[in-house]
Amino acid sequence: MDLNIVWFILITVLFTGFFILEGFDYGVGMMMLGRPRNERGQFVRAIGPVWDGNEVWMITAGGATFAAFPHVYATMFSTFYLALFLMLLALIMRGVAFELRGKFQSPDWINFWDCAIIFGSFVPALLWGVAVVNLLRGLPIDFQMHYVGTFLDLLNPCALVGGIFFVLLFAFHGANFLTLKLADAGLREDLQRKSFCLGLAALIAFVLFGALALVETDIVTRPVALIFLTLAIVALILGCTSAKVGCNCRAFAASTAGIACLTVGFFAALFPRLMVSSIAPQWSLDIYNAASTPHTLALMTGAAVVFVPIVLCYQAWTYKIFRDRVTPADIHYH
C-alpha cells in the first residue's frame, strides 16, 4: 500500500469523524427550531463543551486534503467558492452565537443568537450534502484541473436531494444525542418521537437519492461502496426502530454507524478519484495526479502517526469529563 492510498484512507477517517461528531452538533442546532427558550438553553448546554472540538475535525480534514492533495484543494475551492463562502459565514455566526448567547439575559438577545445557531447549523448541513453528492456525480473539470461550470450547475436535483438527506440525517443524529444528554424525562420522550419521524424522513430521502444516484453516477460499478451504503440503510432502519421503542443508546449508536457507513461508502465510490470530471473521465483528479510529492507525504505520515492518537485521546477525555446529563437547573438564563 503506497502513501497515496494511506492518505486517502486517513482523509476518509477524518471526514467520517467530522460527520459523526459535527453531525450531531448540527442536528442539535436544527432541533432548536420552534422550541421554548428554556429548552433551547438546555440544547446549547448539551453541546457547549464539545462543539468547537468537533469542528476541529473539519479543519484537520481540510488541512490534510490541502497538504496531501493540493490540486484537489485548489480545484474544490474554485468549484464551491460561493457555497463555501456561505458555509463559512454560517459557521462564523454559529461560533459567535455560542460565545455571546449568554452574555445578557434579554429575551430578544437570546432569541437572536439562537436563530444564528439554527441558521449556522442548517446551512452547513445542506451544503455538505450538496458538495458530497456533486463530487460523486461529477463536475465539469477540464484537462487543466479547472472548474468550467457555474454555481447553478451545482444545484441539480440529485445534489439537492442529497443536501436534504444530510439535513434530515444530522437532525435525526442530533435528536438521538439529546436523548442521551438531557435529564428532563418529558423532553426526552418528545425528542424520541421527533427522532423516529426524522429517521423515517431521512430513510425516504436516502431511497430517493439512491434512485437518482443509480442513474447519474457510476456507483453500480463500485461493489464495496454498495455494501457500505446498504449497511447505512440497515443502520438507519435500526435507529428508527430503536427510537420508536425508546432505546436511546441503541438509536444513537445506529445513527452513528449509519453516518460512518455512508461516509465510507461515498469515498469508496470515489476511489481512487477525489473529484470526478463529467467532461472526460481521464481529467478526473485522483490520488496520484493531484498528490503532493512522495517526500511531503512521508513527512506528513510521520507527523500523523504521532499526533492523531494524541488528539483522539484528548477528545475522548473531554467527552468523559462532560458526560453528565444536562438538567433545567444547569441553565442560569432562559
The 8 nearest C-alpha neighbors of each residue, nearest first, counted from 0:
[[1, 4, 2, 5, 3, 6, 8, 7],
 [2, 0, 3, 4, 5, 6, 293, 296],
 [3, 1, 5, 4, 6, 296, 0, 297],
 [4, 2, 6, 5, 1, 286, 7, 287],
 [3, 5, 7, 2, 6, 1, 8, 0],
 [6, 4, 2, 8, 3, 7, 9, 1],
 [7, 5, 9, 8, 3, 4, 10, 2],
 [6, 8, 4, 10, 5, 9, 11, 3],
 [9, 7, 11, 5, 6, 10, 4, 12],
 [8, 10, 6, 12, 11, 7, 5, 13],
 [11, 9, 13, 7, 12, 8, 60, 6],
 [10, 12, 8, 14, 9, 13, 15, 7],
 [13, 11, 15, 9, 10, 14, 16, 8],
 [14, 12, 10, 16, 15, 60, 11, 17],
 [15, 13, 17, 11, 16, 12, 18, 60],
 [16, 14, 12, 18, 13, 17, 259, 262],
 [17, 15, 13, 19, 14, 18, 20, 12],
 [16, 18, 14, 56, 20, 15, 21, 19],
 [17, 19, 22, 15, 21, 16, 20, 14],
 [18, 20, 22, 16, 17, 21, 255, 258],
 [21, 19, 22, 17, 53, 18, 23, 16],
 [20, 22, 24, 53, 18, 17, 23, 19],
 [23, 21, 18, 169, 19, 25, 20, 24],
 [22, 24, 173, 26, 172, 25, 21, 169],
 [25, 23, 21, 27, 26, 22, 28, 50],
 [26, 24, 120, 28, 22, 23, 27, 21],
 [25, 170, 27, 173, 23, 169, 29, 24],
 [28, 26, 173, 30, 24, 29, 25, 23],
 [29, 27, 117, 25, 26, 30, 120, 31],
 [28, 30, 117, 26, 31, 27, 32, 120],
 [31, 29, 27, 32, 28, 26, 170, 174],
 [32, 30, 29, 39, 28, 34, 33, 27],
 [33, 31, 30, 34, 29, 117, 28, 114],
 [32, 34, 31, 35, 30, 39, 36, 29],
 [33, 35, 31, 32, 39, 38, 36, 30],
 [36, 34, 38, 37, 39, 33, 31, 40],
 [35, 37, 39, 38, 333, 40, 34, 110],
 [38, 36, 333, 40, 39, 35, 41, 327],
 [39, 37, 41, 40, 35, 36, 34, 42],
 [40, 38, 42, 36, 41, 37, 31, 34],
 [39, 41, 37, 43, 38, 42, 44, 36],
 [40, 42, 44, 38, 39, 43, 45, 330],
 [41, 43, 39, 45, 40, 44, 38, 27],
 [44, 42, 40, 45, 41, 46, 47, 39],
 [43, 45, 47, 41, 42, 46, 40, 325],
 [46, 44, 42, 43, 47, 41, 180, 325],
 [47, 45, 49, 44, 50, 43, 48, 24],
 [46, 48, 44, 43, 49, 45, 50, 97],
 [49, 47, 46, 50, 321, 44, 45, 51],
 [50, 48, 52, 46, 51, 47, 53, 318],
 [51, 49, 53, 52, 46, 47, 24, 54],
 [50, 52, 54, 53, 49, 55, 48, 94],
 [53, 51, 55, 49, 54, 50, 314, 56],
 [54, 52, 50, 21, 51, 55, 20, 56],
 [53, 55, 51, 56, 52, 57, 21, 50],
 [54, 56, 58, 52, 57, 53, 59, 51],
 [57, 55, 17, 59, 54, 58, 53, 60],
 [58, 56, 60, 55, 59, 54, 17, 61],
 [59, 57, 55, 61, 56, 60, 62, 54],
 [58, 60, 62, 56, 61, 57, 63, 55],
 [61, 59, 57, 63, 13, 62, 58, 56],
 [62, 60, 64, 58, 59, 63, 57, 65],
 [61, 63, 59, 65, 64, 60, 58, 66],
 [62, 64, 60, 66, 65, 61, 67, 59],
 [63, 65, 61, 68, 67, 62, 66, 60],
 [66, 64, 69, 62, 72, 63, 68, 67],
 [65, 67, 63, 64, 69, 68, 62, 291],
 [68, 66, 64, 291, 290, 65, 63, 69],
 [67, 69, 290, 289, 64, 71, 65, 70],
 [70, 68, 65, 72, 71, 66, 67, 73],
 [71, 69, 289, 73, 72, 68, 74, 290],
 [72, 70, 74, 69, 73, 68, 75, 289],
 [71, 73, 69, 75, 65, 70, 74, 76],
 [74, 72, 70, 76, 71, 75, 69, 77],
 [75, 73, 71, 77, 76, 72, 78, 70],
 [76, 74, 78, 72, 77, 73, 71, 79],
 [77, 75, 80, 79, 78, 73, 74, 72],
 [76, 78, 80, 74, 75, 79, 73, 146],
 [79, 77, 75, 76, 146, 80, 74, 150],
 [78, 80, 82, 76, 81, 83, 77, 75],
 [81, 79, 77, 76, 83, 82, 78, 84],
 [82, 80, 84, 83, 79, 85, 150, 78],
 [81, 83, 79, 85, 84, 80, 86, 126],
 [84, 82, 86, 80, 85, 81, 79, 87],
 [83, 85, 81, 87, 86, 82, 80, 88],
 [86, 84, 88, 82, 83, 87, 89, 81],
 [85, 87, 83, 89, 123, 84, 88, 90],
 [86, 88, 90, 84, 89, 85, 83, 91],
 [89, 87, 85, 91, 86, 90, 84, 92],
 [88, 90, 119, 86, 92, 87, 91, 93],
 [91, 89, 93, 87, 119, 92, 88, 94],
 [92, 90, 94, 88, 93, 89, 87, 95],
 [93, 91, 89, 95, 90, 94, 115, 96],
 [92, 94, 116, 119, 90, 96, 91, 95],
 [93, 95, 91, 97, 96, 92, 90, 98],
 [94, 96, 98, 92, 93, 97, 99, 91],
 [97, 95, 112, 93, 99, 94, 98, 100],
 [98, 96, 94, 95, 100, 99, 93, 47],
 [97, 99, 95, 96, 100, 94, 101, 102],
 [100, 98, 96, 102, 101, 97, 95, 112],
 [101, 99, 96, 109, 112, 97, 102, 98],
 [100, 102, 103, 99, 104, 109, 332, 98],
 [101, 103, 99, 100, 104, 98, 109, 108],
 [104, 102, 101, 105, 108, 100, 109, 99],
 [105, 103, 332, 106, 101, 102, 109, 333],
 [104, 106, 108, 107, 103, 109, 110, 333],
 [107, 105, 109, 108, 110, 104, 333, 36],
 [108, 106, 110, 105, 109, 111, 104, 112],
 [107, 109, 105, 111, 106, 110, 112, 103],
 [108, 110, 106, 112, 100, 111, 107, 113],
 [111, 109, 113, 107, 108, 112, 106, 114],
 [112, 110, 114, 108, 113, 109, 107, 115],
 [111, 113, 115, 96, 114, 109, 110, 100],
 [112, 114, 110, 116, 115, 111, 109, 117],
 [113, 115, 117, 111, 112, 116, 118, 110],
 [114, 116, 112, 118, 113, 117, 93, 119],
 [117, 115, 93, 119, 113, 114, 118, 28],
 [118, 116, 28, 114, 29, 120, 115, 119],
 [117, 119, 115, 121, 120, 116, 122, 114],
 [118, 120, 89, 93, 116, 90, 117, 115],
 [121, 119, 25, 117, 118, 28, 122, 123],
 [120, 122, 118, 124, 123, 119, 29, 117],
 [121, 123, 125, 124, 120, 119, 118, 126],
 [124, 122, 126, 86, 125, 121, 127, 120],
 [125, 123, 121, 166, 127, 122, 126, 165],
 [124, 126, 162, 122, 128, 123, 127, 166],
 [127, 125, 129, 123, 128, 124, 130, 122],
 [128, 126, 130, 124, 129, 125, 123, 131],
 [127, 129, 162, 161, 165, 126, 131, 125],
 [128, 130, 158, 162, 126, 132, 127, 131],
 [131, 129, 127, 133, 128, 132, 126, 134],
 [132, 130, 134, 128, 133, 129, 127, 135],
 [131, 133, 135, 158, 134, 129, 130, 136],
 [132, 134, 136, 130, 135, 131, 137, 158],
 [135, 133, 131, 132, 274, 137, 136, 275],
 [134, 136, 132, 133, 137, 269, 131, 275],
 [137, 135, 133, 216, 134, 132, 215, 138],
 [136, 138, 275, 277, 276, 134, 135, 133],
 [137, 139, 277, 276, 140, 275, 133, 134],
 [140, 138, 277, 278, 276, 147, 148, 146],
 [141, 139, 146, 276, 145, 138, 144, 147],
 [140, 142, 143, 144, 145, 282, 139, 146],
 [141, 143, 282, 144, 140, 145, 281, 283],
 [142, 144, 145, 141, 140, 282, 146, 74],
 [145, 143, 141, 142, 140, 74, 146, 282],
 [146, 144, 140, 143, 141, 147, 74, 142],
 [145, 147, 140, 78, 148, 139, 141, 74],
 [146, 148, 139, 140, 145, 141, 149, 78],
 [149, 147, 139, 146, 152, 150, 138, 140],
 [150, 148, 152, 151, 147, 153, 78, 146],
 [149, 151, 152, 153, 148, 154, 81, 79],
 [150, 152, 153, 154, 149, 155, 148, 81],
 [153, 151, 149, 150, 154, 148, 155, 138],
 [152, 154, 151, 150, 155, 133, 158, 129],
 [155, 153, 151, 152, 159, 158, 156, 150],
 [154, 156, 158, 157, 153, 159, 152, 151],
 [157, 155, 159, 158, 160, 154, 211, 161],
 [156, 158, 160, 159, 155, 211, 161, 208],
 [159, 157, 129, 161, 132, 160, 155, 156],
 [160, 158, 162, 156, 161, 157, 129, 154],
 [159, 161, 163, 157, 162, 158, 208, 156],
 [160, 162, 158, 164, 128, 159, 163, 129],
 [163, 161, 128, 125, 129, 159, 165, 164],
 [164, 162, 166, 160, 165, 161, 125, 159],
 [163, 165, 161, 167, 204, 162, 166, 201],
 [166, 164, 168, 162, 128, 163, 167, 169],
 [167, 165, 163, 124, 169, 164, 168, 125],
 [168, 166, 170, 201, 164, 165, 169, 197],
 [169, 167, 165, 171, 201, 170, 166, 164],
 [168, 170, 26, 172, 22, 171, 166, 167],
 [26, 169, 171, 173, 167, 172, 168, 174],
 [172, 170, 168, 197, 174, 194, 169, 198],
 [173, 171, 169, 175, 23, 170, 174, 254],
 [174, 172, 26, 23, 27, 176, 170, 175],
 [173, 175, 177, 171, 176, 194, 172, 190],
 [176, 174, 251, 172, 178, 173, 177, 250],
 [175, 177, 173, 179, 174, 178, 251, 172],
 [178, 176, 180, 174, 179, 175, 181, 173],
 [177, 179, 187, 175, 176, 180, 181, 247],
 [178, 180, 177, 176, 181, 247, 175, 248],
 [179, 181, 324, 177, 178, 325, 45, 176],
 [182, 180, 325, 324, 183, 178, 177, 179],
 [181, 183, 326, 324, 325, 184, 180, 187],
 [182, 184, 186, 185, 181, 187, 326, 327],
 [185, 183, 187, 186, 182, 188, 181, 189],
 [186, 184, 188, 187, 183, 189, 190, 182],
 [185, 187, 189, 183, 188, 184, 190, 181],
 [186, 188, 190, 184, 178, 189, 185, 191],
 [189, 187, 191, 185, 190, 186, 184, 192],
 [188, 190, 186, 192, 187, 191, 193, 185],
 [189, 191, 193, 187, 192, 188, 194, 174],
 [192, 190, 194, 188, 189, 193, 242, 187],
 [191, 193, 189, 195, 194, 190, 196, 188],
 [192, 194, 190, 196, 191, 195, 197, 189],
 [195, 193, 191, 197, 171, 192, 174, 196],
 [194, 196, 239, 198, 192, 242, 193, 197],
 [197, 195, 199, 193, 198, 194, 200, 192],
 [198, 196, 200, 194, 171, 199, 195, 167],
 [197, 199, 201, 195, 200, 239, 171, 196],
 [198, 200, 202, 196, 201, 197, 195, 203],
 [199, 201, 197, 203, 202, 198, 196, 204],
 [202, 200, 198, 204, 167, 199, 168, 203],
 [201, 203, 205, 199, 200, 204, 198, 206],
 [202, 204, 200, 206, 205, 201, 207, 199],
 [203, 205, 201, 207, 164, 202, 206, 208],
 [206, 204, 202, 208, 203, 207, 209, 201],
 [205, 207, 209, 203, 208, 204, 202, 210],
 [208, 206, 204, 210, 209, 205, 203, 211],
 [207, 209, 205, 211, 206, 210, 160, 212],
 [208, 210, 212, 206, 207, 211, 205, 213],
 [211, 209, 207, 213, 208, 212, 206, 214],
 [210, 212, 208, 214, 209, 213, 157, 215],
 [213, 211, 209, 215, 216, 214, 210, 208],
 [214, 212, 210, 211, 215, 216, 209, 219],
 [213, 215, 212, 211, 216, 210, 217, 209],
 [214, 216, 212, 213, 211, 136, 217, 157],
 [217, 215, 136, 212, 218, 213, 214, 135],
 [218, 216, 219, 220, 213, 215, 221, 214],
 [217, 219, 221, 220, 216, 268, 213, 224],
 [220, 218, 217, 221, 213, 222, 225, 216],
 [221, 219, 218, 217, 222, 268, 225, 224],
 [220, 222, 218, 224, 219, 223, 268, 225],
 [223, 221, 225, 224, 220, 226, 219, 218],
 [224, 222, 226, 225, 221, 267, 227, 264],
 [223, 225, 264, 267, 268, 227, 226, 222],
 [224, 226, 222, 228, 223, 227, 229, 221],
 [225, 227, 223, 229, 224, 228, 222, 230],
 [228, 226, 264, 230, 260, 224, 229, 225],
 [227, 229, 231, 225, 230, 264, 261, 226],
 [230, 228, 232, 226, 231, 227, 225, 233],
 [229, 231, 227, 233, 228, 232, 234, 226],
 [232, 230, 257, 228, 234, 260, 229, 233],
 [231, 233, 235, 229, 230, 234, 236, 228],
 [234, 232, 230, 236, 231, 235, 237, 229],
 [235, 233, 257, 231, 237, 253, 232, 236],
 [236, 234, 238, 232, 237, 233, 257, 254],
 [237, 235, 233, 239, 238, 234, 232, 240],
 [236, 238, 234, 240, 235, 239, 241, 233],
 [239, 237, 250, 235, 253, 241, 236, 240],
 [240, 238, 195, 236, 242, 241, 198, 237],
 [239, 241, 243, 237, 242, 238, 236, 244],
 [242, 240, 246, 250, 238, 243, 244, 239],
 [241, 243, 245, 239, 195, 240, 244, 250],
 [242, 244, 240, 241, 245, 195, 239, 192],
 [243, 245, 241, 242, 246, 240, 247, 191],
 [244, 246, 242, 247, 243, 241, 191, 188],
 [247, 245, 241, 249, 248, 242, 244, 250],
 [248, 246, 250, 249, 245, 242, 251, 178],
 [249, 247, 251, 250, 246, 252, 179, 175],
 [248, 250, 252, 247, 251, 246, 253, 241],
 [251, 249, 238, 247, 241, 253, 248, 252],
 [250, 252, 175, 254, 248, 253, 249, 255],
 [251, 253, 249, 255, 250, 254, 256, 248],
 [252, 254, 238, 256, 250, 234, 255, 251],
 [255, 253, 257, 251, 256, 252, 172, 238],
 [256, 254, 252, 258, 253, 257, 19, 251],
 [257, 255, 259, 253, 254, 258, 260, 252],
 [256, 258, 231, 254, 234, 260, 255, 259],
 [257, 259, 261, 255, 256, 260, 262, 19],
 [258, 260, 256, 262, 257, 261, 15, 263],
 [261, 259, 231, 227, 263, 257, 262, 258],
 [260, 262, 264, 258, 259, 228, 231, 263],
 [263, 261, 265, 259, 264, 260, 15, 258],
 [262, 264, 260, 266, 265, 261, 267, 259],
 [265, 263, 224, 227, 267, 261, 262, 228],
 [266, 264, 268, 262, 267, 263, 261, 269],
 [265, 267, 269, 263, 268, 264, 270, 262],
 [266, 268, 264, 224, 270, 269, 265, 263],
 [267, 269, 265, 224, 266, 221, 270, 218],
 [268, 270, 266, 272, 267, 273, 271, 135],
 [271, 269, 272, 267, 268, 266, 273, 285],
 [270, 272, 285, 286, 269, 273, 4, 267],
 [273, 271, 285, 270, 269, 284, 274, 286],
 [272, 274, 285, 284, 269, 275, 271, 286],
 [275, 273, 284, 134, 283, 272, 276, 285],
 [274, 276, 137, 283, 134, 138, 277, 272],
 [277, 275, 283, 140, 138, 137, 278, 139],
 [276, 278, 137, 138, 139, 279, 275, 280],
 [279, 277, 276, 139, 140, 280, 141, 282],
 [278, 280, 281, 282, 276, 277, 283, 141],
 [281, 279, 282, 283, 276, 277, 278, 275],
 [282, 280, 279, 283, 276, 142, 284, 278],
 [281, 283, 142, 280, 279, 276, 141, 284],
 [284, 282, 276, 275, 281, 280, 274, 285],
 [283, 285, 274, 273, 289, 272, 288, 282],
 [286, 284, 272, 273, 287, 271, 288, 289],
 [285, 287, 290, 3, 289, 271, 272, 288],
 [288, 286, 290, 285, 289, 3, 284, 271],
 [287, 289, 285, 290, 286, 284, 70, 68],
 [290, 288, 70, 68, 287, 284, 286, 285],
 [291, 289, 68, 287, 67, 286, 288, 69],
 [290, 292, 67, 68, 295, 293, 296, 69],
 [291, 293, 295, 294, 296, 290, 67, 297],
 [294, 292, 296, 295, 297, 291, 2, 3],
 [293, 295, 297, 292, 296, 298, 291, 299],
 [296, 294, 298, 292, 297, 293, 299, 291],
 [295, 297, 293, 299, 294, 298, 300, 67],
 [296, 298, 294, 300, 295, 299, 293, 301],
 [299, 297, 295, 301, 300, 296, 294, 302],
 [300, 298, 302, 296, 301, 297, 303, 295],
 [301, 299, 303, 297, 302, 298, 296, 304],
 [300, 302, 304, 298, 299, 303, 297, 305],
 [301, 303, 299, 305, 300, 304, 306, 298],
 [302, 304, 300, 306, 307, 305, 301, 299],
 [303, 305, 301, 302, 306, 307, 300, 308],
 [306, 304, 302, 303, 307, 308, 301, 309],
 [305, 307, 309, 303, 308, 304, 302, 310],
 [306, 308, 310, 303, 309, 305, 304, 311],
 [309, 307, 311, 310, 306, 312, 305, 304],
 [310, 308, 306, 312, 307, 311, 313, 305],
 [309, 311, 313, 307, 308, 312, 314, 306],
 [312, 310, 308, 314, 313, 309, 315, 307],
 [313, 311, 315, 309, 310, 314, 308, 316],
 [314, 312, 310, 316, 311, 315, 309, 317],
 [313, 315, 317, 311, 316, 312, 310, 318],
 [314, 316, 312, 318, 317, 313, 311, 319],
 [315, 317, 319, 313, 314, 318, 312, 320],
 [318, 316, 314, 320, 319, 315, 313, 321],
 [319, 317, 321, 315, 320, 316, 322, 314],
 [318, 320, 316, 322, 317, 321, 315, 323],
 [319, 321, 317, 318, 322, 316, 323, 315],
 [322, 320, 318, 319, 323, 317, 48, 49],
 [321, 323, 319, 320, 318, 324, 180, 317],
 [324, 322, 321, 325, 180, 320, 319, 181],
 [323, 325, 180, 181, 182, 326, 322, 179],
 [324, 326, 181, 182, 180, 45, 329, 41],
 [325, 327, 182, 328, 329, 181, 324, 183],
 [328, 326, 329, 330, 41, 325, 183, 37],
 [327, 329, 326, 330, 331, 325, 41, 332],
 [330, 328, 326, 327, 331, 325, 41, 44],
 [329, 331, 328, 332, 327, 40, 41, 333],
 [332, 330, 329, 333, 328, 327, 101, 40],
 [333, 331, 330, 104, 101, 40, 37, 103],
 [332, 37, 36, 40, 330, 331, 104, 106]]
